[in-house]
Amino acid sequence: LLRNYFAKMVVKTELCAFSEYRIYPGHGVKYVRKDGQPVTLGSAKARRLLNNRKKPAKLMWTQAWRRLNKKARDDGAVKRKARKAVKVQRAIVGASLEDIQKKKQATKPKNAATEAALKEVKERAKAAKKTNAVRPAGGASIPKNQKFAAGTKGGRR
């Protein structure tokens, strides 16, 4: 008894041949073409446009136009996720994989002397920047070279 109470009613719907909207029972018109093919149309608007030989793909409100311009979400075709490229190390003809890894490790560590020299250069650069940042008192800023003369606006004449 409870199963029947919660069961949902299924309504048989058809699709409009022009707009591809759902046509519920009691709505729409079945129209038979000259070649004998029955066509179901949802509205007088759809029938009129079909008789006037209008293309549904050129009318923005139809599903054909939406499909053509990729507007509708199509649940049937799910976009596949792109796989990330996995980096794999391989041995080269002249050297094995272990040899290549040993060479990489050998190049990474720097000796203490070069590190100290780099540190010293960076500190000098910082100190130079600080001294340049301080301006002499009363010194006016010098204007950069200007494109136009003082009296003109710079537009076309």
C-alpha positions as CSV (number, residue, x, y, z in Angstrom):
1,L,0.0,0.0,0.0
2,L,2.8,2.4,0.9
3,R,4.7,1.6,-2.3
4,N,1.8,2.7,-4.4
5,Y,1.5,5.9,-2.4
6,F,5.1,7.0,-3.0
7,A,5.2,5.8,-6.7
8,K,5.6,8.7,-9.1
9,M,3.3,9.1,-12.0
10,V,5.0,8.7,-15.4
11,V,3.7,10.9,-18.2
12,K,4.4,10.0,-21.8
13,T,5.7,13.0,-23.6
14,E,6.8,13.6,-27.1
15,L,9.3,16.0,-28.6
16,C,8.3,18.8,-30.9
17,A,9.8,18.2,-34.4
18,F,10.8,21.9,-34.7
19,S,11.8,23.2,-31.3
20,E,12.5,19.9,-29.6
21,Y,10.5,21.0,-26.5
22,R,8.5,18.4,-24.6
23,I,4.8,18.1,-25.6
24,Y,2.6,16.8,-22.8
25,P,-0.6,14.9,-23.4
26,G,-3.5,17.1,-24.7
27,H,-1.1,19.6,-26.2
28,G,0.4,20.1,-29.6
29,V,-0.7,19.1,-33.1
30,K,0.2,16.0,-35.2
31,Y,0.8,17.2,-38.8
32,V,1.3,14.8,-41.7
33,R,3.6,15.9,-44.4
34,K,3.0,15.3,-48.1
35,D,5.5,12.4,-48.0
36,G,3.3,10.7,-45.3
37,Q,5.7,11.3,-42.4
38,P,3.8,12.4,-39.2
39,V,5.3,15.4,-37.5
40,T,4.4,16.4,-33.9
41,L,4.5,20.1,-33.3
42,G,4.2,21.8,-29.9
43,S,2.7,25.1,-30.8
44,A,1.1,27.1,-33.7
45,K,4.3,29.1,-33.7
46,A,6.3,25.9,-34.5
47,R,3.8,24.8,-37.2
48,R,3.9,28.3,-38.8
49,L,7.7,28.4,-38.9
50,L,7.9,24.8,-40.2
51,N,5.4,25.6,-43.0
52,N,7.4,28.7,-43.9
53,R,10.5,26.4,-44.2
54,K,12.5,28.2,-41.5
55,K,15.5,26.4,-40.2
56,P,15.3,25.7,-36.4
57,A,19.1,26.0,-36.1
58,K,18.8,29.7,-37.0
59,L,16.3,30.6,-34.3
60,M,17.8,31.2,-30.9
61,W,14.9,29.8,-28.8
62,T,15.1,26.3,-30.3
63,Q,17.1,23.4,-29.0
64,A,18.8,23.0,-32.4
65,W,20.3,26.5,-32.1
66,R,21.4,25.8,-28.5
67,R,23.1,22.6,-29.5
68,L,24.8,24.2,-32.5
69,N,26.2,27.0,-30.3
70,K,27.1,24.8,-27.4
71,K,24.7,26.4,-25.0
72,A,22.9,23.4,-23.5
73,R,24.4,21.2,-20.9
74,D,24.4,17.7,-22.4
75,D,24.4,15.1,-19.7
76,G,25.0,12.3,-22.2
77,A,28.4,13.3,-23.3
78,V,30.6,14.0,-20.2
79,K,33.9,15.8,-20.8
80,R,36.8,13.6,-20.2
81,K,39.5,14.9,-17.9
82,A,42.9,15.4,-19.4
83,R,45.5,13.1,-18.0
84,K,48.6,14.6,-16.5
85,A,51.8,13.7,-18.2
86,V,53.9,11.5,-15.9
87,K,57.6,12.2,-16.0
88,V,59.6,9.1,-16.3
89,Q,63.4,8.9,-16.3
90,R,64.9,6.5,-18.8
91,A,68.4,5.4,-19.4
92,I,70.2,7.0,-22.5
93,V,72.2,4.8,-24.9
94,G,75.6,5.8,-23.4
95,A,74.6,5.9,-19.7
96,S,72.5,3.9,-17.3
97,L,69.8,5.5,-15.1
98,E,72.1,5.3,-12.0
99,D,74.9,7.2,-13.7
100,I,72.5,10.0,-14.7
101,Q,71.2,10.3,-11.2
102,K,74.7,10.4,-9.8
103,K,75.6,13.2,-12.2
104,K,72.6,15.2,-11.1
105,Q,73.4,14.9,-7.4
106,A,77.1,15.8,-8.1
107,T,76.1,19.1,-9.8
108,K,73.6,20.2,-7.1
109,P,75.8,20.9,-4.0
110,K,77.9,24.1,-4.2
111,N,81.1,24.6,-2.3
112,A,81.1,26.9,0.7
113,A,83.4,29.5,-1.0
114,T,81.0,30.2,-3.9
115,E,78.0,30.4,-1.5
116,A,79.8,32.9,0.7
117,A,80.8,35.0,-2.3
118,L,77.2,35.1,-3.6
119,K,76.0,36.1,-0.1
120,E,78.5,38.9,0.0
121,V,77.5,40.2,-3.4
122,K,73.8,40.3,-2.4
123,E,74.6,42.2,0.8
124,R,76.6,44.8,-1.1
125,A,73.7,45.3,-3.5
126,K,71.3,45.8,-0.6
127,A,73.6,48.3,1.0
128,A,74.0,50.2,-2.2
129,K,70.2,50.3,-2.6
130,K,69.7,51.8,0.8
131,T,72.3,54.5,0.3
132,N,70.7,55.4,-3.1
133,A,67.2,55.5,-1.6
134,V,68.1,58.4,0.7
135,R,67.9,61.8,-1.2
136,P,69.9,64.8,-0.3
137,A,68.0,67.4,1.7
138,G,66.5,70.2,-0.3
139,G,67.2,68.5,-3.7
140,A,64.3,68.9,-6.1
141,S,63.3,65.9,-8.2
142,I,64.5,66.3,-11.7
143,P,61.6,65.9,-14.3
144,K,62.1,63.2,-16.9
145,N,62.2,64.1,-20.6
146,Q,58.7,65.1,-21.6
147,K,57.2,64.3,-25.0
148,F,55.5,67.6,-25.6
149,A,56.3,71.2,-25.1
150,A,55.1,72.9,-22.0
151,G,52.3,74.9,-23.6
152,T,50.7,72.2,-25.8
153,K,48.3,69.5,-24.7
154,G,49.7,66.7,-26.9
155,G,46.6,65.9,-29.0
156,R,46.3,66.0,-32.8
157,R,46.0,69.5,-34.3
